[in-house]
Amino acid sequence: MIPKTFFIPILFLFTNVVGQSLLKDIKTDNGSSHPREFIPLANGNSFFLTKTNTNENTELWLTDGTNAGTNLVKSPYTAPFGPYFQNNIPSNFIAFNNIMLFSAYDAQFSSNQELWISNGTAAGTMILKDIYPGPYGSYPKNFFVLGTKVLFVATNDTAGEELWITDGTSAGTQMVKNIYPGQTSSSIQGFTIFNGEAYFYASNDTQGRELWKTNGTEAGTVVLTEGINSGTASTIEFGQELPVANSNYLFFPINSIVYGREIAYSDGSFAFPVDLNGGYGDGNSNPKDLTFCNNIVYFTATRFGNPRNIVYIDEFGLGNGISGATESDPKDLRALNNVLIYTAVDFNNKRQIYRFENTGFFSQRQLLKNINPTLVSGEGIFPTNLNQRKFIVANSQMYFIANDGTSGFELWKTDGTLLGTSIVKDHFAGIESSTFSNFQLFDNELYYICNDTVNGFRGRKTDGTLAGTIDIEDINPSLGLSNIYPIAKVGNKFYFTGFNSSTGYELYKMESGVASLVKDIKTAGFENGKNFNYVKETTNAILFNYDDGKHGMELWKTDGTTSGTTLFADLNPYPIDIKGDFSNLSTFDFYSGSSFINTDFVEFGGKTYFYANRHLMVTDGVTTPTIFHENAAYSVGSKYGLKEYAGFLYFSVNEELWVTNGTIEFKLKSIEPYGSGSPLTDFNVCNGKLFFVAFTQANGEEVWVTDGTGTGTQLLKELIPGVNAPTYSFKFEIVGNTLFFTYQDPIIGSELWKTDGTNAGTVLVKDISPSSGSNPQYMTNYNNQFLVFSADDGTHGNELWKSDGTPTGTVMVKDIRPGSESSNPINLNKNSFSHNDFGVLFFSYNGTSNVLTKSDLTEIGTIQNSSIVGAEISGNEFTSIFSTTLDNSIGYEPYFYDGNETFLGKDVNPGNFSSGANKFFYANLRNLVMFVADDGLAGKEIHVLKDCRLSQTFSETWAGQNTVNVRNNITSSAKVQVIGSLIYSAGKSILFSPGFETISMPSFTAKIDGCDYNTSGPPPGF
């Protein structure tokens, strides 16, 4: 215990040790090319799409399977320009005589998608023909080889979308026939080859939708089914299955005025309907699932009032049902070893797998195997989603997904016999099921991705035996691969992509049983600008989103140390099907399945709630997040509302308002009974009410309010009469009991409004720019007295404004850049200005650069500091941090500011280099500042600095805190009484002035340690 003592002035001067600021080198790979869309050629070469440029856009490459033979075909960024592929818009490709025909754009941001050709050289890669001249594209698609030419569908300005053909030359690229005369499209669906001609469905104004055939000439393009229905009545319905042929006839479903929905056949000259129902009932047999097996065409149909079953057509008869069949609702028809395999529901209403063999002399139908004998009835043996059942034929056996009741849904095989039908491997041990995707065949083996009990998702291959089912990455462990995706078989090579911590996702091949890297195509890493956009500090962890280059954009957590920084939850795990729809994928996650964080993190009841991938998730910060409530919004990137109000958590389930106490949840009100598919957004609590934005069919997008009851949940005020489209143009900020907001009015533009939660109290604050919208930005609550924002009044440019909620109190603080030119107040990566005890802080333009600006909301107190240049600032009540250069020898680095002086936080990228520090976040519980910066070694990663005052003076009597940290100096003449210990920690000096004394303290420590923090050390204290 230190006795009551007066100290003489003592000055401690030491040099503190600089700690490590890099939190963790999260993204270690040097770049991923993400190869995909292989188009094999007959000569063994393959075209493919990949990414090598800094913009992460797609380019066309060619490979022969060797490093030297894997090269860019033609760049879309250097003249003469090559094809440009938009990341989220699929292109179409076809291999043809060792060349490739495809659709692509002629430039970035162009709408001119046209027909291209490439022989694998830059000179031989060009637009083959500008089918739709001008700024519009013809969008070629549905490529189909017909003899020595290629059929396709394309659009031009005179004929609409019609049938075209090409021989690989510009002159030989012509429209075959304008089937629907004029500019209306004929809606072609096809093609099926039969006797050397191509068959397809098409529509016109005189014959309806019919079956057509073509030999590639206008004269040889004729309709076949017009005789079934005369006039404009269509024989073929939209979305109908394409024809299937045996050696003699082409078979296809029709809708006949006479017979109903039946089957028809054609020898290529005429089409003949078949009445399978013989006039029974409504006359519709509704044929579908056409399958060719051993020169027999099978399909399913309903006949004579019986349940749907299998019908087959051969040379001995037309429309024979399977003899003795007691099952119904057949699906999954496949041909295997001249035997038809299918699933159907037995007399116990249990779906089973069956086989049917027809040699022409006898037929035999039997249950192939009772895979799950304990299942009494229902669909439990096969996945309910037909696409997940697979039924992939591989030479003499077929693979499928099934559940035997003890192993969950796993990979099975069959050769069409009872003994040859068995489980391949129980990947996920026990009754839990594996998830499968990306199936590819190569050398009598099946390649795929699935998850197992121990390692999660991995690339696998199997020959159908347990011993022959192995992880692809185990074939050559020295490659250090994970996250392997099968891509394509090309000749005697099998291509796949895999992740390596040094090379990222690159192209590999399997040849003669050996896996090897083809080429490290992209050697420079991509810094994802979406990193560290959602950050939340909780008691147990700091949560943030990040893309480590392997898992995509996912949820991470940290305790402020390197060892405590880990991937918290891979909410959208690998794999994804790279052949699928790219519309919801960003440019960086073709192989990584990024998650979409749909709202900010909200703490409630000791847990953290947030939306990810449309679902409301919950976590305590220690255990992996789980789904609290599922959603089914139309878009995975939809924005959602989430807020604590009156002791409950309110959240959006699409267009419904829900509430929970953390255990029980219930729907408070359905805002849109018809289901618009638009989630409720922008939850704000003000003046004892909860506000949100909703879209309804009656009122469009408007502000709503609730008092926590169903009857008290209502439209606040129809700001825009009629139905306005969703724009998410609202911006909100609370000051005291007033909710300020902006929105885009069609007459006055974007202006400032306010509400007290009543219809009458919802009014325009001020039409700041009468000629057009003032577009208020960076709305900030300043000390619950003023709303601070930037706006353009149409006269002074974009400047700093404030409002007390009245028209007269809504004024420009200062014309910082006098005249009509704008100073454009800005605070990048933030939705508001920074402010603390020494005023509002932001950057504004002085005619040369953006400089630090401080304002006390008076004209005279609004001052630009021309020596500090930057664009983003963040802070708490006593410090701010920004990136600038005050020393030409160290470049742009993070600096702290206390309203008077600046202090270098750290020279993150030593020497005359800039770290580009940005996205500053104050973790106040841990007294840390986190930000993204490039140290010149690890690339752009998260760095951490200690947050504390620059200097501090104590003179009053206080019962102080346990630790006082300052970056520079402590001066104290205080009388301090603390129960426990007290630490004075400063970076430069501690000065005890006359009057300083400690009273009844167990211990007191003064040390020169300051605010340095080493991320490799223990976690920071609270």
DRENROGU-258986 format. One line per 3 residues: number of its first residue (from 1); for each residue x, y, z of C-alpha. Coordinates in steps of 0.5 Angstrom, whole numbers, plus 500, padded with zeros to 3 digits. Each point is the difference from the previous one (the first is absolute). Layout:
! residues N
NUM> X/Y/Z  ...
//
This chain:
! residues 1022
1> 500/500/500  503/507/498  499/505/506
4> 497/507/499  506/503/497  502/507/496
7> 504/498/494  505/505/497  500/501/493
10> 503/494/496  501/499/493  500/493/497
13> 503/500/493  501/493/496  499/497/493
16> 494/495/499  500/494/496  496/500/494
19> 495/494/500  498/496/494  493/503/497
22> 499/495/495  494/496/503  501/494/495
25> 502/498/493  493/498/498  501/500/493
28> 506/496/498  499/498/493  503/504/495
31> 494/500/495  495/495/497  498/500/493
34> 494/495/501  500/496/494  493/498/497
37> 496/499/494  505/495/496  498/499/493
40> 504/494/497  502/499/493  501/494/496
43> 508/501/500  500/500/507  501/507/502
46> 495/504/504  497/507/500  498/502/507
49> 499/507/504  504/502/506  502/507/503
52> 507/503/500  499/507/500  499/505/505
55> 493/501/499  498/493/502  497/500/493
58> 499/493/496  505/499/494  501/494/494
61> 505/496/501  503/493/496  503/494/503
64> 504/494/498  501/497/507  507/503/500
67> 502/506/504  503/503/493  494/499/497
70> 495/503/504  500/507/498  495/506/499
73> 497/500/493  498/507/500  500/506/505
76> 493/504/500  504/506/503  506/501/495
79> 499/502/492  498/496/496  495/498/505
82> 497/493/502  494/498/502  497/502/507
85> 496/496/504  496/503/506  500/496/506
88> 493/500/502  497/499/493  501/493/497
91> 503/499/493  499/494/495  506/496/497
94> 500/494/495  507/496/497  499/499/493
97> 506/498/495  505/501/505  498/507/501
100> 495/504/505  494/504/498  497/504/506
103> 496/506/502  504/506/504  500/507/500
106> 505/505/496  501/504/506  499/501/508
109> 493/503/501  498/499/493  493/497/498
112> 503/497/494  500/493/501  502/496/493
115> 502/494/497  508/499/501  505/495/497
118> 506/498/502  506/495/498  504/501/506
121> 504/505/498  499/508/501  500/501/492
124> 495/495/499  495/502/506  495/505/498
127> 493/502/499  498/495/494  494/505/498
130> 496/506/503  493/497/500  497/506/503
133> 504/506/498  500/506/504  500/500/508
136> 496/494/501  502/493/500  497/494/497
139> 501/495/506  502/494/496  498/493/504
142> 497/493/499  507/498/496  499/493/496
145> 504/497/495  496/497/494  505/497/495
148> 506/505/498  496/506/503  497/503/506
151> 493/502/502  499/505/505  494/505/502
154> 502/507/500  496/507/499  501/506/495
157> 496/506/499  495/498/494  498/493/502
160> 501/499/508  503/494/503  500/494/494
163> 504/494/498  507/502/497  505/495/497
166> 508/501/499  505/496/497  506/504/504
169> 500/506/495  497/507/500  497/499/493
172> 497/493/502  497/503/506  493/501/498
175> 493/499/503  496/494/498  493/502/500
178> 496/506/503  495/495/503  496/505/503
181> 500/506/495  501/507/502  504/501/506
184> 496/496/505  505/494/502  498/493/499
187> 502/497/507  504/494/497  501/494/505
190> 505/495/498  503/496/497  500/492/499
193> 503/497/494  497/495/496  502/497/493
196> 505/505/499  495/506/501  499/504/506
199> 493/501/504  497/505/504  494/504/502
202> 498/507/498  494/505/500  497/504/494
205> 494/504/499  497/496/495  501/493/503
208> 501/501/507  506/496/504  502/493/496
211> 505/495/499  505/502/494  506/497/497
214> 506/503/496  506/498/496  503/507/500
217> 496/503/494  494/504/500  497/496/495
220> 501/494/505  498/503/506  492/498/500
223> 495/499/505  498/492/502  494/501/505
226> 495/505/496  496/494/498  498/498/507
229> 497/507/502  498/504/494  500/508/500
232> 504/504/506  498/494/505  507/498/503
235> 502/493/500  506/500/505  499/504/507
238> 506/504/502  505/497/504  498/493/497
241> 506/495/500  504/499/494  499/494/496
244> 503/493/501  501/496/494  502/492/499
247> 502/497/493  493/502/496  497/505/504
250> 500/507/503  495/500/506  498/506/504
253> 494/503/504  494/504/497  494/503/502
256> 495/498/495  493/503/499  497/493/498
259> 504/496/505  503/504/506  507/500/503
262> 502/494/496  507/497/497  501/501/493
265> 505/497/495  503/502/493  505/497/495
268> 502/507/498  495/501/495  493/500/504
271> 498/500/507  495/495/503  496/500/506
274> 499/494/505  494/500/504  503/496/506
277> 494/501/504  495/498/495  495/505/501
280> 500/499/508  498/505/504  503/507/498
283> 504/497/495  507/502/503  505/495/501
286> 505/506/502  507/496/497  506/502/503
289> 507/498/502  502/497/493  506/496/501
292> 504/495/495  502/493/502  502/495/495
295> 496/503/494  494/500/504  497/507/502
298> 497/500/507  496/505/503  495/501/506
301> 492/501/499  494/500/503  495/495/496
304> 493/498/501  499/503/507  506/496/503
307> 506/504/504  506/502/496  504/494/497
310> 505/499/495  499/499/493  504/497/494
313> 501/500/493  503/495/496  500/497/493
316> 494/495/503  495/505/502  499/507/502
319> 498/502/507  501/494/504  500/500/507
322> 505/496/505  496/494/501  499/498/507
325> 502/507/503  497/502/507  504/506/501
328> 498/507/498  503/507/499  506/498/497
331> 506/504/500  508/501/498  499/495/494
334> 508/498/498  502/495/495  506/496/503
337> 503/493/496  493/500/496  496/500/506
340> 495/506/502  501/502/507  495/504/504
343> 497/502/506  493/499/502  495/500/506
346> 498/493/502  493/498/502  502/502/507
349> 501/507/497  508/499/501  505/502/495
352> 504/495/498  505/498/494  498/496/494
355> 503/497/494  496/498/494  504/496/494
358> 496/499/493  504/496/495  495/499/495
361> 498/493/502  499/501/507  499/505/505
364> 502/500/507  498/505/506  503/500/507
367> 501/503/506  508/502/500  501/500/507
370> 496/502/506  506/505/503  496/502/506
373> 496/494/503  498/503/506  497/506/496
376> 492/498/500  498/506/495  502/507/497
379> 506/503/497  505/499/505  505/495/495
382> 502/506/495  500/507/501  494/504/498
385> 503/505/496  501/496/493  506/504/498
388> 504/497/507  498/493/498  506/500/495
391> 499/493/496  506/501/496  502/494/495
394> 508/499/500  501/494/495  497/494/503
397> 498/503/506  495/505/503  501/505/506
400> 495/503/504  498/503/507  496/496/505
403> 499/498/507  500/493/503  497/503/507
406> 506/499/504  505/504/495  497/506/498
409> 500/503/493  506/497/497  503/498/493
412> 498/493/498  501/496/493  496/495/496
415> 502/496/494  493/498/499  500/494/504
418> 498/498/508  507/498/502  503/506/496
421> 496/505/504  503/503/506  503/506/504
424> 507/503/497  502/503/507  496/503/506
427> 504/506/500  497/504/506  500/494/505
430> 493/498/503  493/503/498  503/507/498
433> 500/501/493  505/502/495  499/506/495
436> 502/499/493  502/504/494  505/501/494
439> 499/493/497  505/498/494  502/494/497
442> 507/498/498  503/493/498  495/496/503
445> 500/504/506  495/505/503  503/507/503
448> 496/504/505  499/504/506  497/498/506
451> 501/501/508  502/495/505  500/499/508
454> 507/503/501  503/504/494  493/503/498
457> 500/502/492  505/497/496  501/498/493
460> 500/492/499  500/495/494  497/493/500
463> 501/493/496  493/498/503  504/496/506
466> 501/502/507  508/499/499  500/504/494
469> 496/506/503  505/505/502  502/508/501
472> 503/503/494  504/504/504  503/494/503
475> 503/497/493  506/505/500  500/503/507
478> 506/504/498  496/505/496  496/502/507
481> 494/501/497  493/501/503  493/502/497
484> 501/496/494  495/501/494  499/495/494
487> 499/504/494  501/496/494  502/493/496
490> 505/502/494  502/494/496  505/496/505
493> 500/506/505  496/502/505  500/507/502
496> 498/503/507  501/506/504  503/500/507
499> 502/505/506  507/501/502  502/505/505
502> 506/502/496  496/500/493  493/501/502
505> 495/497/495  503/497/494  500/495/494
508> 502/493/502  500/494/496  500/492/501
511> 503/496/495  503/493/500  497/500/508
514> 505/506/501  497/507/502  504/506/499
517> 500/507/499  499/502/493  501/508/501
520> 500/505/505  496/505/496  499/506/504
523> 506/502/504  497/506/504  495/500/505
526> 493/503/500  499/505/506  492/499/501
529> 497/507/501  494/497/504  505/497/506
532> 499/503/507  493/504/498  496/497/505
535> 504/500/507  497/499/507  503/500/507
538> 497/495/505  502/498/507  503/494/497
541> 502/502/494  501/505/494  496/497/494
544> 502/502/493  499/498/493  506/498/496
547> 502/496/494  506/496/501  501/498/493
550> 498/493/501  493/500/504  497/506/496
553> 497/506/504  498/497/507  500/501/507
556> 506/501/504  501/502/508  506/502/504
559> 502/502/507  505/505/497  506/495/500
562> 503/496/494  498/493/503  493/502/502
565> 499/502/493  496/495/496  495/498/495
568> 493/500/505  495/497/495  500/498/493
571> 493/502/499  500/498/492  505/495/500
574> 504/497/494  497/497/495  496/503/495
577> 498/498/494  505/504/495  495/498/494
580> 494/503/503  497/507/501  506/505/501
583> 495/506/501  501/500/508  507/499/499
586> 505/506/501  507/500/496  504/497/505
589> 496/494/502  499/495/494  503/494/505
592> 499/503/507  492/501/501  500/507/503
595> 495/502/506  496/506/499  499/504/507
598> 493/503/499  500/505/506  505/502/506
601> 501/496/506  495/502/506  502/497/507
604> 493/498/504  500/496/506  507/499/500
607> 501/497/493  501/503/493  495/499/495
610> 501/502/492  497/498/494  505/496/495
613> 497/497/493  493/502/502  500/496/507
616> 500/503/507  506/497/503  502/501/508
619> 506/498/503  503/502/507  507/501/497
622> 503/494/502  496/494/497  499/500/492
625> 493/504/498  494/496/499  494/502/496
628> 495/503/505  494/501/494  501/498/493
631> 498/505/494  498/499/493  501/507/497
634> 501/501/492  507/502/501  505/497/504
637> 503/507/500  494/503/503  500/505/506
640> 497/499/506  497/504/506  502/498/507
643> 500/504/507  499/499/507  494/504/503
646> 496/500/506  504/494/503  498/496/494
649> 504/498/493  496/502/494  502/497/493
652> 498/499/493  497/494/497  500/503/493
655> 494/504/500  498/498/507  501/504/507
658> 503/494/505  501/501/508  504/496/505
661> 503/500/507  505/495/498  496/494/501
664> 493/501/497  499/503/494  494/502/496
667> 497/504/494  498/507/502  497/502/494
670> 500/498/492  501/507/497  499/497/493
673> 495/495/500  501/498/493  507/499/501
676> 505/505/496  506/496/502  503/507/502
679> 503/499/507  499/506/506  506/504/500
682> 503/506/504  497/499/507  501/506/505
685> 498/501/507  498/507/501  495/504/505
688> 497/493/503  499/497/493  503/496/495
691> 500/502/493  502/496/493  499/500/493
694> 495/496/496  498/498/493  492/499/499
697> 497/499/494  495/505/502  505/506/502
700> 507/498/497  506/501/505  498/505/506
703> 502/501/507  496/496/505  499/500/508
706> 499/495/505  498/501/508  502/492/501
709> 492/498/498  497/498/494  495/505/500
712> 505/505/501  504/498/494  498/505/495
715> 503/504/494  502/506/503  499/505/494
718> 499/499/492  506/504/498  499/499/493
721> 493/499/497  499/493/497  505/494/499
724> 507/502/500  505/495/498  505/498/506
727> 507/504/499  502/500/507  502/507/500
730> 498/501/507  505/503/505  499/500/507
733> 503/504/506  497/501/507  501/506/504
736> 496/501/507  493/498/499  500/501/492
739> 502/495/495  503/504/494  499/497/493
742> 501/501/493  497/497/494  499/501/492
745> 494/504/499  498/500/492  499/508/501
748> 505/503/504  505/495/500  504/497/506
751> 499/505/506  500/499/508  494/498/504
754> 498/499/507  495/496/504  498/499/507
757> 496/494/499  493/503/498  497/501/493
760> 500/508/501  507/500/503  503/497/494
763> 502/506/496  505/503/495  505/504/504
766> 502/504/495  501/500/492  507/502/500
769> 501/500/493  493/502/496  503/499/493
772> 502/493/502  501/495/506  506/502/504
775> 501/493/502  502/500/507  506/495/502
778> 504/498/506  494/502/505  503/500/507
781> 497/501/507  504/506/503  500/499/508
784> 492/499/499  499/508/498  501/500/493
787> 500/496/493  507/501/496  500/498/493
790> 503/502/493  495/503/495  500/504/494
793> 495/506/500  501/501/492  504/507/501
796> 506/498/505  501/493/498  501/494/505
799> 501/503/506  500/499/508  493/501/503
802> 496/499/507  493/499/502  496/501/506
805> 494/497/497  497/507/498  500/504/493
808> 504/506/503  505/495/504  502/496/494
811> 505/504/497  507/500/497  506/500/505
814> 505/503/495  501/500/493  507/497/501
817> 502/501/493  497/507/498  495/501/494
820> 497/494/496  505/495/500  499/495/505
823> 505/498/506  497/493/500  500/498/507
826> 502/493/500  501/494/505  502/494/496
829> 497/493/503  496/503/505  492/502/499
832> 502/506/505  505/505/502  504/499/506
835> 499/504/506  503/501/507  501/505/506
838> 504/505/495  495/500/494  497/497/494
841> 506/497/495  500/498/493  504/502/494
844> 498/505/495  503/502/493  504/507/500
847> 501/500/493  506/496/500  499/494/504
850> 495/497/506  503/503/506  498/499/508
853> 494/505/502  498/501/507  494/504/502
856> 496/502/506  494/501/496  502/508/499
859> 502/503/494  506/503/504  502/493/503
862> 500/496/494  507/500/497  504/496/495
865> 507/497/502  503/500/493  506/496/503
868> 496/494/501  497/496/494  496/494/500
871> 493/498/499  498/496/506  500/501/507
874> 497/496/506  500/502/508  497/499/507
877> 499/505/505  508/502/501  504/498/494
880> 499/499/492  504/496/495  501/502/493
883> 505/498/494  504/506/498  507/502/498
886> 504/505/505  507/497/498  502/499/493
889> 505/495/502  494/495/503  494/501/495
892> 493/499/502  499/497/507  495/500/505
895> 500/506/505  497/502/507  497/506/501
898> 497/503/506  498/507/498  506/504/500
901> 506/495/499  501/494/495  504/494/502
904> 503/494/495  496/494/502  505/496/496
907> 504/500/494  497/493/498  503/500/493
910> 507/502/502  504/505/496  498/505/494
913> 494/495/499  492/501/502  496/495/503
916> 494/503/498  496/499/507  493/500/500
919> 493/497/502  502/502/508  496/497/505
922> 500/502/508  500/494/504  498/504/506
925> 499/494/505  507/498/499  503/507/498
928> 503/498/493  499/503/494  500/495/494
931> 501/502/492  502/497/494  507/501/497
934> 505/498/496  507/499/504  504/498/493
937> 501/493/502  493/497/501  496/504/496
940> 493/503/502  499/497/507  496/502/507
943> 505/504/504  499/502/508  502/506/504
946> 499/502/507  495/505/501  501/506/505
949> 501/507/501  506/504/497  502/503/507
952> 496/501/506  500/505/506  497/498/507
955> 499/505/506  493/499/503  499/495/505
958> 498/493/497  498/493/502  504/498/493
961> 500/494/495  505/494/501  504/502/494
964> 501/507/497  503/499/493  503/506/496
967> 504/500/494  505/506/502  500/503/507
970> 496/500/506  500/506/505  497/499/507
973> 499/504/506  494/496/502  498/497/507
976> 498/493/498  496/495/504  499/493/496
979> 498/494/504  505/495/496  506/502/496
982> 501/506/495  505/500/494  502/506/497
985> 503/498/493  503/505/495  504/500/494
988> 504/505/501  500/503/507  496/500/507
991> 501/507/504  498/500/507  498/507/502
994> 499/503/507  494/498/503  500/493/497
997> 499/495/505  497/493/501  495/498/506
1000> 499/493/503  502/496/494  503/493/500
1003> 504/502/494  502/505/495  505/499/494
1006> 502/505/495  504/498/493  502/502/494
1009> 496/495/495  495/504/497  495/498/495
1012> 504/495/496  496/493/499  503/494/497
1015> 495/495/497  504/494/501  500/501/508
1018> 494/499/504  493/503/499  499/507/502
1021> 496/501/507  493/503/500
//
